[in-house]
Amino acid sequence: MAGHEQHYILPRPEFDNPVKLAIVMSPYYKDIADNMLKGAVAEIEAVGGTYEVVEVPGALEIPTAIGIAERMSNFDGYVALGCVIRGETTHYETVCNDSSRAIQLLGLQGLCIGNGILTVENRRQAEVRADPADQNKGGGAAAAALHLIALARKWGDQRKGVGFVPADEIQLAGKA
């Protein structure tokens, strides 16, 4: 059973400057979302970070809200929280695949996102995964975002020897 396996968990990252995250969640299954939120908040607070919770109607709206927040706000990273439980139609596959794909595409653009959208067969699986005292997938999603933020900060100031130099770094001949 997956709940009894032992997995390696990276040490919690440390930050010199505070981090600010947006937790974008769908409360479609409110009790499950609330449990995931508890886990995510505990993880963010453990590193001294701050957060803002944004609620959207469903899992498909989570990536859109993250994209809007990235363009219009000042978050260091994002935690996506939601739950999709298999039903009787193919809508489950659409929601699971499209929300995951959209989050992955945002991540490939450089956004630091922890994906905590549960995709499960039944409510019991969701409850176990959402429970902060059990699998704590909300905390895991926050931890993933925090690790990506730490990585972005580590590499953010490094210069590669290829490409264009920003205009404010160019020195013209005869100017000091």
JOQUI-V533967 format. One record per residue. RES is the residue in three letters. PHI is phi as a letter, one per 20 degrees, with the letter a starting at -180 (999 if undefined). PSI is psi in radians with two decimals (none if undefined). BURIAL is b if it has 16 or more other C-alpha atoms within 10 Angstrom, else e. Layout:
((RES/PHI/PSI/BURIAL) (RES/PHI/PSI/BURIAL))
This chain:
((MET/999/2.35/e) (ALA/g/-0.56/e) (GLY/f/-0.26/e) (HIS/d/-0.06/e) (GLU/f/2.63/e) (GLN/e/2.26/e) (HIS/c/2.54/e) (TYR/f/2.35/e) (ILE/d/2.19/e) (LEU/g/2.58/e) (PRO/f/2.59/e) (ARG/f/2.31/e) (PRO/f/2.73/e) (GLU/d/2.59/e) (PHE/c/2.34/e) (ASP/f/-0.66/e) (ASN/d/2.51/e) (PRO/f/2.68/e) (VAL/d/2.60/b) (LYS/c/2.16/b) (LEU/c/2.65/b) (ALA/d/2.21/b) (ILE/e/1.91/b) (VAL/d/2.01/b) (MET/c/2.65/b) (SER/d/2.07/b) (PRO/e/0.52/b) (TYR/g/-0.79/b) (TYR/d/1.53/e) (LYS/g/-0.78/e) (ASP/f/-0.67/e) (ILE/f/-0.80/b) (ALA/f/-0.73/b) (ASP/f/-0.69/b) (ASN/f/-0.73/b) (MET/f/-0.67/b) (LEU/f/-0.73/b) (LYS/g/-0.78/b) (GLY/f/-0.74/b) (ALA/f/-0.78/b) (VAL/f/-0.76/b) (ALA/f/-0.70/b) (GLU/f/-0.75/b) (ILE/f/-0.78/b) (GLU/f/-0.51/e) (ALA/f/-0.40/e) (VAL/d/0.15/b) (GLY/m/0.32/e) (GLY/e/2.91/b) (THR/d/2.89/e) (TYR/b/2.81/b) (GLU/c/2.35/e) (VAL/e/2.27/e) (VAL/c/2.20/e) (GLU/d/2.41/b) (VAL/c/2.81/b) (PRO/f/-0.72/e) (GLY/b/3.10/b) (ALA/f/-0.57/b) (LEU/f/-0.43/b) (GLU/e/-0.23/b) (ILE/f/-0.90/b) (PRO/f/-0.63/b) (THR/f/-0.78/b) (ALA/f/-0.67/b) (ILE/f/-0.74/b) (GLY/f/-0.72/b) (ILE/f/-0.81/e) (ALA/f/-0.68/b) (GLU/f/-0.68/b) (ARG/f/-0.53/e) (MET/d/0.06/e) (SER/c/-2.86/e) (ASN/c/0.85/e) (PHE/e/2.57/b) (ASP/e/-0.49/b) (GLY/a/3.14/b) (TYR/c/2.56/b) (VAL/c/2.09/b) (ALA/e/2.09/b) (LEU/c/2.26/b) (GLY/a/-3.13/b) (CYS/b/2.29/b) (VAL/c/2.06/b) (ILE/d/2.29/b) (ARG/g/2.36/b) (GLY/d/-2.64/e) (GLU/e/-0.11/e) (THR/d/3.07/e) (THR/f/-0.02/e) (HIS/g/-0.59/e) (TYR/g/-0.87/b) (GLU/f/-0.73/e) (THR/f/-0.86/e) (VAL/f/-0.81/b) (CYS/f/-0.91/b) (ASN/f/-0.80/e) (ASP/f/-0.67/e) (SER/f/-0.74/b) (SER/f/-0.78/b) (ARG/f/-0.75/e) (ALA/f/-0.71/b) (ILE/f/-0.72/b) (GLN/f/-0.72/b) (LEU/f/-0.71/e) (LEU/f/-0.70/b) (GLY/f/-0.69/b) (LEU/f/-0.32/e) (GLN/e/-0.03/e) (GLY/o/0.01/e) (LEU/f/2.49/b) (CYS/e/1.74/b) (ILE/c/2.29/b) (GLY/e/2.08/b) (ASN/e/1.88/b) (GLY/d/0.59/b) (ILE/e/1.91/b) (LEU/f/2.40/b) (THR/c/1.85/b) (VAL/c/2.89/b) (GLU/e/-0.50/e) (ASN/b/2.94/e) (ARG/f/-0.69/e) (ARG/f/-0.74/e) (GLN/f/-0.73/e) (ALA/f/-0.76/b) (GLU/f/-0.75/b) (VAL/f/-0.76/b) (ARG/f/-0.54/b) (ALA/e/-0.43/b) (ASP/f/2.08/b) (PRO/f/-0.42/b) (ALA/e/-0.06/e) (ASP/d/-1.89/e) (GLN/e/-0.36/b) (ASN/l/0.93/b) (LYS/f/-0.45/b) (GLY/f/-0.78/b) (GLY/f/-0.66/b) (GLY/f/-0.67/b) (ALA/f/-0.72/b) (ALA/f/-0.73/b) (ALA/f/-0.72/b) (ALA/f/-0.79/b) (ALA/f/-0.75/b) (LEU/f/-0.70/b) (HIS/f/-0.68/b) (LEU/f/-0.66/b) (ILE/f/-0.78/b) (ALA/f/-0.73/b) (LEU/f/-0.76/e) (ALA/f/-0.70/e) (ARG/f/-0.65/e) (LYS/f/-0.78/e) (TRP/e/-0.17/e) (GLY/f/-0.57/e) (ASP/e/-0.06/e) (GLN/f/2.47/e) (ARG/d/2.38/e) (LYS/e/2.72/e) (GLY/e/0.20/e) (VAL/c/2.55/e) (GLY/o/-3.00/e) (PHE/e/2.56/e) (VAL/e/2.35/e) (PRO/g/2.55/e) (ALA/g/-0.63/e) (ASP/f/-0.13/e) (GLU/d/-0.05/e) (ILE/e/2.27/e) (GLN/d/2.20/e) (LEU/e/2.62/e) (ALA/g/2.37/e) (GLY/n/-0.06/e) (LYS/d/2.38/e) (ALA/d/none/e))
